[in-house]
Amino acid sequence: MRARLAAKLSALVLPMIALVLGVGAALILAAILGESPIVVARILIEGALGSATQLGYSLYYATPLIFTGLAVAWAFKAGLFNIGAEGQMTLGGLAMAVVGLSLPGLPPLAAIPVAFVCAFVVGGLWGALAGWMKAKRGCHEVLTTILLNFIAYGLASFFILNVFRNREVQSPETGVVGEGYHIAAMDWMGGSSPLNWSFIFALVFALVFHFIFKRTRLGFYQRLAGGAPMTGRLAGIGMDRQTITAMFISGGLAGLAGASPILGFAFKAREGFSGGAGFVGIAVALLGRNSALGIVAAAILFGGLQKGALDLDLDTEKVSRDLATVI
């Protein structure tokens, strides 16, 4: 009992220590650059939480990070390190745009679920490819997922620039998806920000993530694959199948991360829309200790830092938005 309590306290205290050290070091750096640490901290906090619109932006930036954080954490729990969430998000988001352009007449009750399923399957298959190479060929998933990121970038650029490009504009983007695919904004919560219902969908998936690993056989098998694969083999459980399944689900979750920027804001796929969310998701999963609640909290923290740091460019002379990356 005492050991379990100590583990829970450790799961809460260690990320807080990391947060305090990171913010503290960044504020010291700001002081060295000639800015008041108190002013910098105030700008960060007010920029992230100062109004409904600012909070909405923070949650908007956090939404893809919840999905990618869950994706990385799922792989972690199965003993895998998925560095490919960026590529999986890119192809999953592209799939949303493609289905929205190909079937523009679907009503919202059908369009949004279809887009989500397509994104999950495409991102999942891209992740499963790395899982298959791990299980059947012994290729380390870190290497394969990194390399598959570059292929995903190339494929997405090809389809955006050559197949589904909107020829009426100069920017590299697709046409606008059908209206049924537009995810409604959450004006009542996010003011004039682009916050949309994708944030609520992300919270739902976090709850499902928690339930699966706490209450289902699938979650038990996945944790067994990550913690005691030899025991699983002796029990007759196919560990290769668990590896491929883990990477499929991990890639699928990452594929859903494109919902907020594509279906909830731009209503089209723009080149580079992922914006590094797949890589930041690794930090989100680590800071959140691979738990659903921790990932949501870490994603909101990172989203708030991103929004608050944008104001540093405007309100300070010597500190830029890059401070968020430093933190």
Protein Blocks (a to p, Z undefined) as FASTA:
>chain_A
ZZmmmmmmmmmmmmmmmmmmmmmmmmmmmmmnopafklmmmmmmmmmmmpmklmmmmmmm
mmmmmmmmmmmmmmmmnopacfklmmmmmmmmmmmmmmmmmmmmbcfklmmmmmmmmmmm
mmmmmmmmmmmmmmmnopafklmmmmmmmmmmmmmmmmmmmmmpcfkbmbdcdddddfkl
pccddfklnomafbdfklmmmmmmmmmmmmmmmmpmklmmmmmmmmmmmlmmmnopafkl
mmmmmmmmmmmmmmmmmmmmmmmmnopacehklnommmmmmmmmmmnnopaklmmmmmmm
mmmmmmmmmmmmmmpmkbcfklmmmZZ
